[in-house]
Amino acid sequence: MAYIETLLSDILVTLKSVGVTVSLLLIIVGGLVYGLAQLQPGDTRGKWQNMAIGIFVGGVVIAAIIGAAELIQVVSSNLLT
């Protein structure tokens, strides 16, 4: 049991250190792609905008998971004991 709790704690530390950078990078790249989509002709603009919104939402989801990572770790540790 102690090994699993240590593993969850290590995952939490990894998420907090790497996840913030990845989240911000995805949000910025999504904004850049959305801006570049405005320069495209009408038939391809929708594809670019769709991809940009997907990238942006991915960054927001990662940020939400990072924000809740500690709570997830505490709840999952309590389920194991």
DADA-V672250 format. One line per field, one symbol per residue. phi: phi as a letter, one per 20 degrees, with the letter a starting at -180 (. if undefined). A space follows every 10 residues. Layout:
phi->???
//
This chain:
phi->.fffffffff ffffffeeff ffffffffff ffffffffee fgfdffffff ffffffffff fffffffeff fffffffffe d
//
